[in-house]
Amino acid sequence: MITQKPSSLLACFISERKRLVHYLTGRTGCAATAKDILQDAWLKLDRSESRRPVGNPLAYLQRMARNLAIDNARAHSRRWLDAVEVEALLAFPDEAPNAEQKVSDAQQLERLAQIVEELPARCRELFLAARIEGTPHKQLAERFGVSVRTVELEVARALDHCSERLRQISGEARR
């Protein structure tokens, strides 16, 4: 085994910097964090200049980078939120519907159910099976003894009918 002086570690660090940043970016998911970790590695190397020579500088640097990435992940997984971060989280609007929206949605759903009942029987059954139950069109075509194209047309007709009736009910003019 050939040993090299510690300064060759610094030379290896400089020549392999881009590859180390790429490795750490993949490990941390963030290029800025990778560069910060690499800066920490540089400082460690600079401080340890008086230590014994390293046989394989690249392997040593890769291990150091990996260990520092692990230390960084551990440190950030235990970090508490500061007051600014808590305030930012509390400032997010509640996306859950309020009582008024729930009532409106229930009324809209009831109107839609009534509109679906207006459809001819086969069209309604195909529409509900395709859109609500998620049954494939090919399977519906076999079940009803029609072509896949017929299923597609019936489902499209049902969608058009429902859309048009909802627009009429809500007072919108036809486009």
C-alpha positions as CSV (number, residue, x, y, z in Angstrom):
1,M,0.0,0.0,0.0
2,I,1.4,3.4,-1.0
3,T,0.7,6.1,1.5
4,Q,0.4,9.8,0.5
5,K,1.0,12.9,2.5
6,P,-2.1,14.5,4.0
7,S,-1.7,17.4,1.6
8,S,-2.5,14.9,-1.2
9,L,-5.9,14.6,0.5
10,L,-6.5,18.2,-0.1
11,A,-5.4,17.8,-3.7
12,C,-7.8,14.9,-4.1
13,F,-10.6,16.9,-2.5
14,I,-10.1,19.7,-5.0
15,S,-9.9,17.4,-8.0
16,E,-13.0,15.3,-6.9
17,R,-15.1,18.2,-5.6
18,K,-17.7,18.1,-8.4
19,R,-18.2,14.3,-8.0
20,L,-18.5,14.7,-4.3
21,V,-21.1,17.5,-4.6
22,H,-23.0,15.3,-7.1
23,Y,-22.9,12.3,-4.7
24,L,-24.0,14.4,-1.7
25,T,-26.8,16.1,-3.7
26,G,-28.2,12.7,-4.5
27,R,-27.9,11.7,-0.8
28,T,-29.4,14.8,0.6
29,G,-31.7,15.9,-2.2
30,C,-30.4,19.5,-2.1
31,A,-27.4,21.0,-3.9
32,A,-27.0,23.7,-1.3
33,T,-27.0,21.2,1.6
34,A,-24.4,19.1,-0.3
35,K,-22.2,22.1,-0.7
36,D,-22.5,23.0,3.0
37,I,-21.6,19.4,3.9
38,L,-18.6,19.6,1.6
39,Q,-17.5,22.8,3.2
40,D,-17.6,21.0,6.6
41,A,-15.5,18.3,5.1
42,W,-13.0,20.8,3.8
43,L,-12.7,22.4,7.2
44,K,-12.1,19.0,8.8
45,L,-9.5,18.2,6.3
46,D,-7.8,21.5,6.8
47,R,-7.7,21.1,10.5
48,S,-6.4,17.5,10.3
49,E,-3.3,18.3,8.2
50,S,-1.0,17.0,10.9
51,R,-2.5,13.5,11.1
52,R,-1.0,10.4,9.5
53,P,-1.0,9.8,5.8
54,V,-4.0,8.2,4.1
55,G,-3.6,5.2,1.7
56,N,-6.6,5.8,-0.5
57,P,-7.6,9.5,-0.4
58,L,-10.7,9.2,-2.6
59,A,-12.2,6.4,-0.5
60,Y,-11.4,8.4,2.6
61,L,-13.1,11.5,1.2
62,Q,-16.1,9.5,0.1
63,R,-16.5,7.9,3.5
64,M,-16.1,11.4,5.2
65,A,-18.7,12.9,2.9
66,R,-21.1,10.0,3.6
67,N,-20.7,10.2,7.4
68,L,-21.2,14.0,7.3
69,A,-24.4,13.5,5.2
70,I,-25.6,11.0,7.8
71,D,-24.8,13.4,10.6
72,N,-26.6,16.2,8.8
73,A,-29.7,14.1,8.3
74,R,-29.8,13.2,11.9
75,A,-29.3,16.8,13.1
76,H,-32.2,18.0,10.9
77,S,-34.5,15.2,11.8
78,R,-34.5,16.2,15.5
79,R,-34.7,20.0,14.9
80,W,-37.5,21.9,16.5
81,L,-39.4,24.5,14.6
82,D,-38.6,28.1,15.5
83,A,-41.4,30.7,16.1
84,V,-41.2,32.1,12.5
85,E,-41.7,28.6,11.1
86,V,-44.6,27.9,13.4
87,E,-46.3,31.2,12.4
88,A,-45.8,30.3,8.8
89,L,-47.5,26.9,9.3
90,L,-50.3,28.5,11.2
91,A,-50.8,31.1,8.4
92,F,-51.8,28.3,5.9
93,P,-55.5,28.5,5.2
94,D,-57.6,25.5,6.2
95,E,-58.5,23.7,3.1
96,A,-61.3,21.7,4.7
97,P,-64.7,22.9,3.5
98,N,-66.6,25.0,5.9
99,A,-70.3,24.2,6.8
100,E,-71.6,26.4,4.1
101,Q,-69.5,24.7,1.4
102,K,-70.5,21.3,2.8
103,V,-74.2,22.2,2.4
104,S,-73.6,23.6,-1.1
105,D,-71.7,20.4,-2.1
106,A,-74.5,18.2,-0.7
107,Q,-77.1,20.2,-2.7
108,Q,-75.0,20.0,-5.8
109,L,-74.7,16.2,-5.4
110,E,-78.4,15.8,-4.9
111,R,-79.1,17.8,-8.1
112,L,-76.6,15.6,-9.9
113,A,-78.3,12.5,-8.7
114,Q,-81.7,13.8,-9.9
115,I,-80.1,14.7,-13.3
116,V,-78.6,11.2,-13.6
117,E,-82.1,9.8,-13.0
118,E,-83.3,11.7,-16.1
119,L,-81.1,9.6,-18.4
120,P,-82.5,6.7,-20.3
121,A,-82.0,3.4,-18.4
122,R,-79.2,1.9,-20.5
123,C,-77.3,5.2,-20.7
124,R,-77.7,5.7,-16.9
125,E,-76.4,2.2,-16.2
126,L,-73.5,2.5,-18.5
127,F,-72.6,5.9,-17.1
128,L,-72.7,4.8,-13.5
129,A,-70.8,1.6,-14.2
130,A,-68.1,3.4,-16.1
131,R,-67.7,6.6,-14.0
132,I,-68.7,5.6,-10.5
133,E,-67.8,1.9,-10.4
134,G,-64.8,2.3,-12.8
135,T,-65.8,-0.7,-15.0
136,P,-63.7,-0.8,-18.2
137,H,-65.6,0.0,-21.4
138,K,-64.7,-3.3,-23.0
139,Q,-66.3,-5.2,-20.1
140,L,-69.4,-3.0,-20.2
141,A,-69.7,-3.6,-24.0
142,E,-69.7,-7.4,-23.4
143,R,-72.2,-7.1,-20.5
144,F,-74.7,-5.0,-22.4
145,G,-74.1,-6.7,-25.8
146,V,-73.0,-3.5,-27.6
147,S,-69.8,-2.3,-29.1
148,V,-67.1,-0.4,-27.1
149,R,-67.8,2.6,-29.3
150,T,-71.5,2.5,-28.2
151,V,-70.4,2.5,-24.6
152,E,-68.1,5.5,-25.2
153,L,-70.9,7.4,-27.0
154,E,-73.5,6.6,-24.2
155,V,-71.1,7.7,-21.5
156,A,-70.2,10.9,-23.4
157,R,-73.9,11.6,-23.9
158,A,-74.5,11.2,-20.2
159,L,-71.7,13.5,-19.3
160,D,-72.9,16.1,-21.8
161,H,-76.5,15.8,-20.4
162,C,-75.3,16.2,-16.8
163,S,-73.1,19.2,-17.6
164,E,-75.8,20.9,-19.6
165,R,-78.5,20.4,-16.9
166,L,-76.1,21.6,-14.1
167,R,-75.5,24.8,-16.2
168,Q,-79.2,25.3,-16.7
169,I,-79.9,24.8,-13.0
170,S,-77.2,27.2,-12.0
171,G,-78.4,29.8,-14.5
172,E,-75.5,29.7,-16.9
173,A,-76.1,30.1,-20.6
174,R,-75.1,27.3,-22.9
175,R,-71.6,27.8,-24.4
